[in-house]
Amino acid sequence: MTPPAPIALVEYLARGGCGGRREAARLIAAGRVKVNGQPATNGNVEVVHGKDHVRVDEKLVKKLFPSTFILLNKPEKTITAAADPHDRRTVYACLGKYGKAVQAVGRLDWDTEGALLFTNEGELGHALTSPASKVQKVYRVKIKGHASAAELAKLRQGVDIGGYRTAPAQVRSFSVEPANMWLRITLVEGKYHQVKRMVEAIGHRALKLVREKFGPLEIAGLRPGEWRHLEDSEVRQLRELVKR
């Protein structure tokens, strides 16, 4: 039998059900974690399951979840955070027993729906949110009014969203209503409120926003609030994105 591989302490805590890597780092900083009886100070120190004894608040972390990848069709009016001071529902509440075992890869706004990936492989999750990975995100956005051909061309070329010029994007309209229009926008960036700000930059307002795809992952077949485990082939594609 192959012996367990050493992993970073923050990763160990995340896979042990102690929250995501950020929460693990907070636990370490607060002096609540011990490794082999000694207070832990470095989240990157490597530990081996079954050999090293890791305790949180003196309670032994006994079990590690296996590598887990979940795709959620995030519903509206949920916050991408472990907890909320205003008592709003969090995305982790949608995941049942996995809610404490995985961490969201990036985030979606409270009023945005769509593809949100979760994993307990913190390094891979971090790499997927890095600008260097250039992961494509596809959004469906309903805007107030009708964007002209010239306005859509501006979005494709890149627009100023307040001190930052967006990279060229794929943009097309696919439905026109009497007072509104639907656009499909493909980005390789992930700036704060980017799609909403891009639409505002051409004089319109986003009324509804849905992320249809994150890299190779699609929400087709999932109703808002539903989730599924990733197929092995999808996990391999994510790993290839990072390598590339």
C-alpha positions in Angstrom: 0.0 0.0 0.0 1.3 3.4 -0.9 2.0 5.5 2.2 0.1 8.8 2.5 1.7 11.7 0.8 2.7 14.8 2.9 0.4 17.8 2.4 0.4 21.4 3.6 -1.2 21.9 7.0 -3.8 24.3 5.6 -4.7 21.7 3.1 -4.9 19.0 5.8 -7.2 21.1 7.9 -9.4 21.9 4.9 -9.7 18.2 4.0 -10.3 17.4 7.7 -13.5 19.4 7.7 -12.2 22.5 9.4 -13.4 24.9 6.7 -11.5 26.1 3.6 -7.9 27.2 3.4 -8.7 30.7 4.6 -10.5 29.4 7.7 -7.6 27.0 8.3 -5.1 29.9 8.1 -7.3 31.9 10.6 -7.3 28.9 13.0 -3.5 28.7 12.8 -3.0 32.5 13.3 -5.3 32.3 16.4 -3.1 29.7 18.0 -5.8 27.0 17.9 -3.8 24.4 16.0 -1.2 22.0 17.3 1.0 19.6 15.3 2.5 16.8 17.4 1.8 18.8 20.6 3.4 22.0 19.4 1.6 25.2 18.4 1.5 25.5 14.6 2.7 28.8 13.1 3.1 28.0 9.5 0.3 26.8 7.3 2.7 25.6 4.6 4.4 23.0 6.9 3.9 19.5 5.6 2.2 16.8 7.6 1.3 13.2 7.0 -2.0 11.7 7.8 -1.6 8.7 10.3 1.9 9.8 11.2 1.5 13.4 12.5 -1.1 14.3 15.1 -3.0 17.5 14.2 -5.3 19.0 16.8 -7.7 22.0 16.6 -8.8 23.3 20.0 -7.2 20.1 21.4 -9.5 17.9 19.3 -7.7 15.4 17.0 -8.4 15.7 13.3 -9.0 12.0 12.7 -10.5 11.7 9.2 -9.6 13.4 5.8 -12.1 13.7 3.1 -10.9 12.4 -0.2 -10.3 14.9 -3.0 -13.7 16.3 -3.7 -15.0 18.4 -6.6 -18.5 19.8 -6.7 -20.3 22.0 -9.2 -23.2 24.0 -7.8 -25.8 25.9 -9.8 -25.7 28.8 -7.3 -29.2 30.2 -6.6 -29.9 33.9 -6.3 -29.9 35.5 -2.9 -27.1 33.4 -1.5 -23.7 34.7 -0.4 -20.4 33.1 -1.3 -19.0 33.0 2.2 -18.9 30.6 5.1 -21.0 32.9 7.3 -22.8 36.2 7.0 -23.3 38.9 9.7 -26.7 39.7 8.1 -27.8 36.1 8.4 -28.2 35.7 4.6 -28.1 32.1 3.3 -24.6 31.0 2.2 -23.7 28.8 -0.7 -22.3 26.2 1.7 -25.8 25.6 3.1 -26.7 24.2 -0.3 -24.1 21.4 -0.1 -25.3 19.4 2.9 -22.5 17.4 4.6 -19.9 18.7 2.1 -20.5 22.3 3.2 -17.7 22.1 5.7 -15.4 20.0 3.6 -14.9 22.2 0.5 -14.1 25.7 -0.5 -15.6 27.8 -3.3 -13.2 28.5 -6.2 -13.8 32.3 -6.6 -17.1 33.8 -5.9 -20.4 34.9 -7.4 -22.4 37.9 -6.3 -25.4 37.6 -4.0 -27.8 38.2 -6.8 -25.9 36.2 -9.5 -26.8 32.6 -10.4 -24.8 29.9 -12.0 -21.7 27.7 -12.1 -19.7 27.7 -8.9 -17.0 25.1 -8.3 -16.0 23.8 -4.9 -13.1 21.6 -4.0 -10.9 20.7 -1.0 -7.8 20.8 -3.2 -6.8 24.3 -2.2 -3.8 24.6 -4.4 -5.7 23.7 -7.5 -8.6 26.0 -6.6 -6.2 28.9 -6.1 -4.5 28.2 -9.4 -7.8 28.2 -11.2 -8.6 31.7 -10.0 -5.2 33.0 -11.0 -5.2 35.3 -14.1 -2.4 33.1 -15.5 -4.8 30.2 -15.9 -7.1 32.2 -18.3 -10.1 30.0 -17.4 -13.0 31.0 -19.7 -16.2 32.0 -17.9 -19.5 32.3 -19.9 -22.2 34.6 -18.6 -25.8 35.1 -19.7 -26.9 38.6 -18.8 -30.2 40.4 -19.3 -29.7 44.2 -19.8 -32.1 47.0 -19.6 -32.7 48.5 -23.0 -31.2 47.5 -26.3 -27.4 47.6 -26.9 -26.5 48.9 -30.4 -24.0 47.2 -32.7 -21.5 49.9 -31.8 -21.9 49.3 -28.1 -21.5 45.6 -28.5 -18.3 46.2 -30.5 -17.0 48.2 -27.5 -17.5 45.3 -25.2 -15.7 43.0 -27.6 -12.7 45.4 -27.8 -12.5 46.1 -24.0 -14.0 48.9 -22.0 -12.9 51.0 -19.0 -14.6 49.9 -15.8 -13.1 52.5 -13.5 -9.3 52.6 -13.9 -9.1 49.2 -15.5 -9.6 48.3 -19.2 -11.1 44.9 -19.7 -9.5 42.4 -22.1 -11.2 41.6 -25.4 -14.3 39.5 -24.8 -16.7 37.4 -26.9 -20.1 39.1 -26.9 -23.3 38.3 -28.8 -27.0 39.0 -28.4 -29.3 36.0 -28.5 -32.7 37.3 -27.5 -34.4 40.7 -27.8 -37.5 41.6 -25.7 -39.6 44.8 -25.9 -37.7 46.6 -23.2 -34.6 44.4 -22.6 -31.9 42.3 -24.4 -30.1 39.1 -23.5 -26.3 38.9 -24.1 -23.9 36.1 -23.8 -20.4 37.2 -22.7 -17.3 35.1 -22.5 -14.4 36.3 -20.3 -11.0 35.1 -19.2 -10.9 37.6 -16.4 -12.7 37.8 -13.0 -12.6 41.4 -11.8 -15.1 42.5 -9.1 -18.6 42.9 -10.6 -17.0 42.8 -14.0 -19.9 41.9 -16.2 -22.2 44.4 -14.5 -19.6 47.1 -14.8 -18.9 46.3 -18.4 -22.6 46.6 -19.2 -22.8 49.9 -17.3 -19.8 51.2 -19.3 -21.9 51.1 -22.4 -24.9 52.8 -20.8 -27.0 49.9 -19.7 -27.9 48.0 -16.5 -27.7 44.3 -15.8 -31.1 43.0 -14.6 -30.2 39.3 -14.3 -26.8 37.5 -14.5 -26.2 33.8 -14.8 -22.8 32.1 -15.2 -23.4 29.2 -17.6 -19.9 27.8 -17.7 -16.7 27.8 -15.7 -13.9 26.4 -17.9 -15.2 23.0 -19.1 -18.0 22.9 -16.5 -21.6 23.6 -17.4 -24.7 23.9 -15.3 -27.0 22.3 -17.9 -29.3 19.9 -16.1 -28.9 21.5 -12.7 -31.7 23.7 -11.3 -30.7 26.6 -9.1 -29.6 25.2 -5.8 -28.7 21.7 -7.2 -25.2 20.3 -7.4 -23.3 17.3 -8.6 -19.9 15.7 -8.2 -17.5 16.3 -11.1 -16.7 13.4 -13.5 -13.1 12.2 -13.5 -12.7 13.6 -17.0 -13.8 17.0 -15.9 -11.2 17.0 -13.0 -8.5 16.0 -15.5 -9.5 19.0 -17.7 -9.2 21.4 -14.8 -5.8 20.0 -14.0 -4.8 20.5 -17.6 -6.0 24.1 -17.5 -3.6 24.8 -14.7 -0.7 23.0 -16.3 -1.2 24.9 -19.5 
